Amino acid sequence: MRNTMKNIAILLITILLVSACSIKEPRMAFGKKCQVNGDKVTYSYVWIYDKTAGLPADTEQCAALPTKDKK
């Protein structure tokens, strides 16, 4: 029962996020993707984008992320 309520909550939040966008034809993409703008790298696991413009982020651009040094 608890898992069902969690899934319903996630679905409602997703619908609210997509409907609140000013994007004409919104789409969602899941998975780690990155976008490089100059010297800044933006990454996310959930992307909301316009279907006609396409998703500007992809997994290949994640190579520009700085690596963490292990201690």
N, C-alpha and C positions, 0 to 999 in steps of 0.2 A: 504494500500500500504506500509506503514511504517513497519507494523508488518511482512509483507512478506519479505521485504528487511532484516529485523533483522534475520528472520529464515534462509534465504539464507546465510547471513554472519556467523551465528553460524555453519551451516552445512559445509561451506568452511573451517573455522578454525578447526573444528573437523577432517575433512579429512586431512588437513595439519599436524595436530599434530600426528595422527595415522600413516600417511605415512612417517613422519620424524623419527619415532622410529627405533631403530635397532632390535626390537623384530620381530621374524620370523612370528608368528601368533598373532598379537595384538588384544586385546579385550578391551572394555570399560565397566566399572561398575559405576553406579550412586548411591548415597546415602551415608550417613556418615558411614565410616568404619575406623577402627584403626588398627595399627600394632605396637606391642611392641617389641623393640630390646634392651634388657638389661634394663637400667633405662630410656630409651627414648621412648616416645610414639608419633607416627606420625599419624595424621588423615587428611582425605580429603573427599570431597563430590564427586570427580571424580577420578577414578583410571584407569590407562592404564596398562595392564598386559599381560603376555604371556599365551595363551590358554593351552599349554602343561604343563606349570609349575603351573598354577592355581593362583588364587588371594590369596596372603598371608595375607591380611587384612580381618577382619570381624567385625560385630557389637558387639560381646561379648567382644572383647579386649578393647572397648571404656570405660569399667568400670575402667580401669587403669588411665583414664584422671583425673587430679586434678579438684576438684569442686571449683567454684567461691563462695566466701562468699558474701552474700547480705549485702549492707550497710544500 
